[in-house]
Amino acid sequence: MSESIANKKTIIDLRDIVVEFDGERVLDGLNLTIRDGEFVTLLGSSGCGKTTTLRVIGGFLQPTNGSVLFEDKEMSGVPPYQRPVNTIFQRYALFPHYNVYDNIAFGLKVKKIPKDVIREKVTEMLRLVNLEGFEKKNVTKLSGGQQQRVAIARAVINEPKVLLLDEPLAALDLKLRKDMQAELKNIQKKLGITFIYVTHDQEEALSMSDTVVVMNEGRVQQIGKPTDIYNEPENAFVADFIGESNIIDGVMEKDFVARFSGHTFTCLDQGFDPMEPVDVVVRPEDVDIVPEAMGQLPGKITAVTFRGVHFEIIVDVGGFKWMIQTTDEHHEGEDVWLYIEPDAIHIMKKSKYSGMYGDYSSYSDEHDALSVVDDEEEVE
């Protein structure tokens, strides 16, 4: 989190939030503080509780237990329309019989704002979302990206303190989605209002956010800046969910010395008990294939996949399958040596997720594709 964000006042405070549906606990004692002007992303797979958290903030769902505070004011029982928030859903919910102008102006017309003020504000919004000249177009004639811009303009024209965004880019194709990621972040910076964004897309979360909240099983697993979430994961779930990770059983022999895969390594971590069992995380891009004289771990290449920018190589080291990402070409069946710099080794405490992730014995693109579930179908 940038220093400027860290110094800003708290706008939303979720305290010990519990949500249960039919006896099943969907949010389990969630605590979260969100600051004014912050871009916060709730990140997790289907069923983790992120959409439920958004609905609790928006007032669409009352928690079973816990408190929701807006600027220190308890919001229990306060309906959505009386909260200083607006929401953009995955399906933009635009009025198909209205043109662009009337869709954007709708909220102001309901408030009976004078026509000249509405015209001025709609013109400002059209400029903000790059839709000048589209005022008279019917929204059904717009592309997905243009419809999303209309939804953003309609949501922010009422000047909410907080904008809630529930997977708003999910329906767009990959290129347009990446374009809109940058555009959304620029809009948020220009407006200076708080964005709370829900996604299951790790890259989206890392590229857009001031703060990422990683969730699983109704609990927050880690909160931090994107760089901290990626470089310093707190447990095996976070390390595996954010990008690719080799996660190996190890022992912390003493401060700055870890042993794993049959070799003793110098690392930068300290504060563990002598000989404490730990999880060791090494990112695939931080493993080098080197000549034997420089090597630390011997292995055999079992698979090579060309990814355009780099090769993705699976190496069997003593029965554990490592993933390595490199621009150097190697071939299946090749005997290789691996080298890992001390600052590439991250040591984590053992957790309930230990042993569940990080070995690429069963890794495949097909498996990854099957694991992506459409979050709009989840019941959170």
Disulfide bonds with the S-S distance in Angstrom:
none
